[in-house]
Amino acid sequence: MSTPARPSAAYGWRIGSLAGTPIYLGRSWPVIAVLIVVVFGPNLARPDRGGSYGYLLAAGYAVLLLVSVLVHEAAHALAARWRGHPVSRIVADVWGGHTVYDATHSSPTSTALVAVVGPLSNLVLAGVVWGIRALTTNETALTLLGIVAFANLLVGLFNLLPGLPLDGGQIVSALVWRATGSKGRGLVAAGWLGRVVAVLTVAWFALRPLAEGRPPDLFDLVWPVAIAFFLWQGATGAVRAGHIHEATAGLATDVLEPLTLVAGTATVAQVEAALTAGAWVAAADPGGWPLGVVDAASAAAVPAGSRDRTAVASITVAQPAAWVIPLPGDAVLTELISVMSERELSLAVVVDEGTRDIRGLARAERINAVVGAELSRRGRR
């Protein structure tokens, strides 16, 4: 349930920052730039401007498209920060881009606001670019600005379509969440709508040429299929995440196992009965801080004559300090899983956020089993 932390280099090349948030150019971005140059270069060519004119114009469009993507993602990032969510990074990649922020304590209102500002920024940018276009008479600038304005208009409107992983899907998800009180149901509903959008995207581009009395050519299908594939994957991931969210909406305390905390100086003989019964025992330092779990197999291997002299600290499997997790009494399992994943923990001692009393031991293995059983019960793996 935990994943190793990724080095920053894995996100691509860092090209700047926004209010302390790093901005990366994804390693896949050059792919889309090359495709833009190869596909649009010949169409923008002018016999009177030389053979490279069209390709240079297409390259300029690729750069301005990157700026448009970054404006879109910057709007998401600034809105997230305004709503109090830490923002980890902004990445421009082959699918456009994405902004990563901590939405653990988000709300339907915050989710909708962070989502809607992205496409709105593109629509505003389209208007600004079109206004600048009206002030120039240079033919190259007119062409380039016209393409950029149209692209931002298209991106803004397309992103408002009501299905995940598009921003419009986030808005739908937030509305369902607000209406039902279940974030998981919102994700499932918006994910299914995303699948519909994916199918309609292909259908639109495939059927439109037929309606015009011509067979669809390869270009009519390649881009829509690629976009639809991306949408379908994102929508399917949203549906799965929604089901998991529903399965983890119960109290975190429901998955905890009883834990006995003893001083590290306690002897094996003193905890032998508990270990034999299969109970969990943790050794603590002199200040009462849990250091690790007492290993039952190692305790059983201690000779009978030495058990009243062997301290449990010597057979304790040490854990990182971060394995102690304070949570409020009404914390849901989703919150516990999020913290354990972030800290890369397979074991965790959960304590009351206010009193610091030990609630119990959380094990990733047990959590996975509980969530898996709940998903199976719902018939959704």
C-alpha positions in Angstrom: 0.0 0.0 0.0 3.0 2.2 0.1 5.2 3.4 -2.8 8.8 4.5 -2.7 9.3 8.2 -2.9 10.3 9.3 -6.4 13.4 11.5 -6.9 12.6 14.9 -8.4 14.5 13.9 -11.6 11.8 11.4 -12.3 9.3 14.2 -13.0 11.5 15.7 -15.8 13.6 18.8 -16.1 13.0 21.5 -13.5 12.4 24.8 -15.4 11.3 27.1 -12.6 9.0 27.5 -9.7 5.7 29.2 -8.7 5.4 30.6 -5.2 7.9 27.9 -4.1 6.3 25.1 -6.1 8.7 23.5 -8.5 7.7 23.4 -12.2 8.9 20.5 -14.4 9.0 19.9 -18.1 8.1 16.2 -18.3 10.4 13.9 -20.3 7.5 13.1 -22.5 6.8 16.7 -23.5 9.3 16.7 -26.4 7.2 14.0 -28.0 4.2 16.2 -28.4 6.5 19.1 -29.5 8.0 16.9 -32.3 4.5 15.7 -33.3 3.3 19.3 -33.6 6.2 20.3 -35.8 5.9 17.2 -38.0 2.1 17.3 -38.4 1.6 21.1 -38.6 4.8 22.1 -40.3 3.9 21.1 -43.8 0.4 22.6 -43.5 1.8 25.9 -42.4 4.4 26.0 -45.2 4.6 29.0 -47.6 6.3 28.6 -51.0 7.4 32.2 -50.8 8.9 31.9 -47.3 11.3 29.0 -47.8 11.1 25.3 -46.9 11.7 25.8 -43.1 9.0 28.5 -42.6 6.2 26.1 -41.8 8.3 24.1 -39.4 9.6 27.1 -37.6 6.0 28.4 -37.2 4.9 25.0 -35.8 7.8 25.1 -33.4 6.7 28.5 -32.2 3.2 27.1 -31.7 4.6 24.2 -29.6 6.4 26.7 -27.3 3.3 28.9 -26.9 1.2 25.8 -26.3 3.6 24.9 -23.5 3.0 28.4 -22.0 -0.7 27.8 -22.3 -0.4 24.5 -20.4 1.7 26.1 -17.7 -0.9 28.9 -17.3 -3.6 26.3 -16.9 -1.6 24.3 -14.3 -0.5 27.5 -12.5 -4.2 28.4 -12.0 -4.8 25.0 -10.4 -1.8 25.4 -8.2 -2.6 29.0 -7.0 -6.2 28.0 -6.3 -5.1 25.0 -4.3 -2.7 27.1 -2.2 -5.4 29.7 -1.7 -7.7 26.9 -0.3 -4.9 25.8 2.1 -3.6 22.7 0.2 0.1 22.2 0.0 1.2 21.9 -3.7 4.0 19.5 -4.5 4.7 20.2 -8.1 3.5 21.3 -11.5 4.4 19.0 -14.5 3.9 19.6 -18.2 3.9 16.3 -20.0 2.6 14.6 -23.2 -1.0 14.7 -22.0 -0.9 18.4 -21.3 0.1 18.6 -17.6 -0.9 18.0 -14.1 -0.7 19.7 -10.7 -0.1 17.6 -7.6 -1.4 18.9 -4.3 -2.5 17.4 -1.0 -6.3 17.0 -1.2 -6.5 14.9 2.0 -8.6 17.5 3.8 -10.3 18.9 0.7 -14.0 19.7 0.4 -16.5 19.7 -2.5 -16.2 23.5 -2.7 -12.4 23.4 -2.8 -12.3 20.6 -5.3 -14.7 22.4 -7.7 -12.8 25.7 -7.4 -9.4 24.2 -8.0 -10.8 22.4 -11.0 -12.7 25.2 -12.7 -9.9 27.8 -12.7 -7.8 25.7 -15.1 -10.1 25.8 -18.1 -11.2 29.3 -17.2 -7.6 30.5 -17.4 -7.4 29.0 -21.0 -10.6 30.8 -22.0 -9.3 34.1 -20.6 -5.9 33.5 -22.3 -7.7 32.8 -25.6 -9.5 36.2 -25.3 -6.2 38.0 -24.5 -4.3 36.4 -27.3 -7.2 37.2 -29.8 -7.2 40.8 -28.6 -3.4 41.0 -29.1 -3.9 39.5 -32.6 -6.3 42.4 -33.4 -3.4 44.9 -32.8 -0.9 43.4 -35.3 -0.7 43.3 -39.1 2.2 40.9 -39.4 1.1 37.8 -41.3 3.2 35.4 -39.3 2.0 36.8 -36.0 -1.6 36.8 -37.2 -1.3 33.1 -38.0 0.5 32.1 -34.9 -1.7 34.1 -32.5 -4.8 32.8 -34.2 -3.8 29.2 -33.8 -2.9 29.8 -30.1 -6.2 31.6 -29.4 -8.2 28.8 -31.0 -6.1 26.1 -29.2 -6.8 27.7 -25.8 -10.5 28.1 -26.6 -10.6 24.4 -27.6 -8.6 23.2 -24.5 -10.7 25.3 -22.2 -14.1 24.1 -23.5 -12.9 20.4 -23.8 -11.6 20.4 -20.2 -15.1 21.6 -19.0 -16.7 18.4 -20.4 -18.4 16.6 -17.5 -16.2 13.5 -17.0 -13.0 12.6 -15.2 -10.1 12.9 -15.7 -11.1 16.3 -17.2 -11.6 19.3 -15.0 -15.3 19.3 -15.7 -15.3 15.8 -14.2 -13.8 17.1 -11.0 -16.7 19.6 -10.9 -19.2 16.9 -11.4 -17.5 14.7 -8.8 -17.6 17.7 -6.3 -21.3 18.2 -7.0 -22.2 14.6 -6.4 -20.0 14.6 -3.3 -21.9 17.6 -2.0 -25.3 16.1 -2.8 -24.6 12.6 -1.3 -21.9 13.3 1.3 -19.8 10.6 -0.3 -16.6 11.5 -2.1 -16.4 8.0 -3.5 -19.8 8.2 -5.2 -18.7 11.5 -6.8 -15.6 9.8 -8.2 -17.5 6.8 -9.5 -20.2 9.0 -11.2 -17.7 11.3 -12.8 -15.6 8.4 -13.8 -18.5 6.7 -15.7 -19.2 10.0 -17.4 -15.5 10.2 -18.4 -15.9 6.8 -20.1 -18.9 8.2 -22.0 -16.9 11.3 -23.0 -14.1 9.0 -24.3 -16.5 7.0 -26.5 -18.2 10.1 -27.8 -14.9 11.7 -28.7 -14.0 8.8 -31.0 -17.6 8.7 -32.4 -17.6 12.4 -33.2 -14.4 12.4 -35.1 -15.2 9.1 -36.9 -18.8 9.9 -37.8 -18.3 13.5 -38.8 -16.5 12.7 -42.1 -19.2 10.1 -42.9 -21.8 12.8 -42.4 -19.9 15.0 -44.8 -20.0 12.2 -47.3 -16.3 11.1 -47.1 -14.6 8.2 -45.3 -12.5 9.2 -42.3 -8.8 9.3 -42.9 -6.1 8.2 -40.6 -5.6 11.7 -39.1 -9.3 11.8 -38.3 -8.9 8.8 -36.1 -5.3 8.7 -34.6 -5.7 11.8 -32.4 -9.2 11.1 -31.2 -8.3 7.5 -30.4 -5.2 8.6 -28.5 -7.2 11.2 -26.5 -10.0 8.7 -25.9 -7.5 6.1 -24.6 -6.1 8.6 -22.2 -9.6 9.6 -21.1 -10.7 6.0 -20.7 -7.7 5.2 -18.5 -8.2 8.2 -16.3 -11.9 7.5 -16.0 -11.4 3.9 -15.1 -8.8 4.9 -12.5 -11.4 7.4 -11.1 -14.1 4.7 -10.8 -11.6 2.3 -9.1 -10.5 5.1 -6.7 -14.1 5.9 -6.0 -14.9 2.3 -5.0 -11.7 2.1 -2.9 -12.7 5.4 -1.2 -16.1 4.0 -0.4 -14.5 0.8 1.0 -12.2 2.9 3.2 -14.8 5.3 4.5 -15.2 3.5 7.8 -13.5 4.5 11.0 -9.7 3.9 11.1 -10.1 2.3 14.6 -12.1 -0.5 13.0 -8.9 -2.0 11.5 -6.7 -1.5 14.5 -5.4 -4.5 16.5 -4.9 -4.4 20.3 -1.4 -3.5 21.3 0.3 -3.7 24.7 3.0 -1.3 25.4 5.7 -2.4 27.8 9.1 -0.9 28.9 12.0 -2.1 26.9 13.5 -3.3 30.2 10.6 -5.7 30.8 11.6 -9.4 30.5 10.5 -12.0 28.0 8.9 -13.9 30.8 6.7 -11.0 31.6 5.2 -10.8 28.1 5.4 -14.4 27.2 1.7 -15.1 27.8 0.6 -12.2 25.6 2.9 -13.3 22.8 1.9 -16.9 23.0 -1.8 -15.8 22.7 -0.9 -14.0 19.5 -1.2 -10.5 20.9 0.9 -7.6 19.7 3.5 -6.2 22.1 5.6 -3.1 21.6 8.7 -2.0 23.6 9.0 1.6 24.8 11.9 3.7 25.7 12.2 5.2 29.2 10.0 8.1 28.1 7.2 5.8 27.0 7.8 6.2 23.2 7.1 3.0 21.2 10.3 1.8 19.7 9.2 -1.3 17.8 7.3 -4.6 17.9 8.4 -7.5 20.0 9.2 -10.4 17.8 7.2 -13.5 19.0 9.4 -15.9 17.1 12.6 -14.5 18.7 10.9 -14.6 22.1 10.0 -18.3 21.7 13.7 -19.0 20.8 14.9 -17.6 24.1 15.9 -20.5 26.4 13.5 -21.1 29.2 16.1 -20.5 31.8 17.0 -17.0 30.4 13.5 -15.6 29.8 13.3 -13.9 33.2 16.6 -12.2 32.5 16.2 -11.3 28.8 14.9 -7.8 28.2 12.3 -7.5 25.4 14.3 -4.6 23.9 16.8 -7.3 22.7 14.1 -9.0 20.6 12.3 -5.9 19.4 12.1 -5.1 15.7 12.9 -1.4 15.6 10.6 0.9 13.7 11.1 4.5 12.5 10.0 7.3 14.7 7.3 8.2 12.1 5.5 4.9 12.8 3.6 6.7 15.6 0.5 8.3 14.0 -1.7 10.7 15.9 -5.3 10.7 14.6 -8.6 12.1 15.9 -11.1 9.6 17.2 -13.4 10.0 14.2 -10.6 9.6 11.6 -11.6 7.5 8.6 -9.5 4.7 7.2 -8.7 6.8 4.1 -6.8 9.2 6.3 -4.8 6.4 8.0 -3.9 4.8 4.6 -2.8 8.2 3.3 -0.4 8.8 6.2 1.0 5.3 6.1 1.5 5.5 2.3 3.2 8.9 2.6 5.5 7.6 5.3 6.1 4.2 3.6 5.0 2.3 6.7 3.9 -1.3 6.9 3.3 -1.0 10.6 2.0 1.9 12.6 1.0 2.7 16.2 -2.1 4.9 16.2 -2.5 7.2 19.1 -5.3 9.6 20.0 -4.6 13.1 18.7 -5.6 14.8 21.9 -4.7 12.4 24.7 -1.9 10.5 23.0 -3.4 7.3 24.4 -2.6 4.2 22.2 -5.5 3.2 20.0 -3.9 0.1 18.6 -1.6 -1.3 15.9 -2.2 -0.7 12.2 -0.8 -3.3 9.7 -0.8 -2.7 6.0 -1.4 -6.4 5.5 -4.6 -6.3 7.6 -5.7 -3.1 6.0 -5.3 -4.5 2.5 -7.2 -7.6 3.5 -10.1 -5.6 5.0 -10.3 -3.3 2.0 -10.1 -6.2 -0.4 -12.9 -8.0 1.5 -15.1 -4.9 1.3 -14.5 -4.5 -2.4 -15.3 -8.1 -3.0 -18.5 -7.8 -0.9 -19.5 -4.9 -3.1 -18.5 -6.9 -6.2 -15.9 -4.3 -7.3 -12.3 -5.3 -7.4 
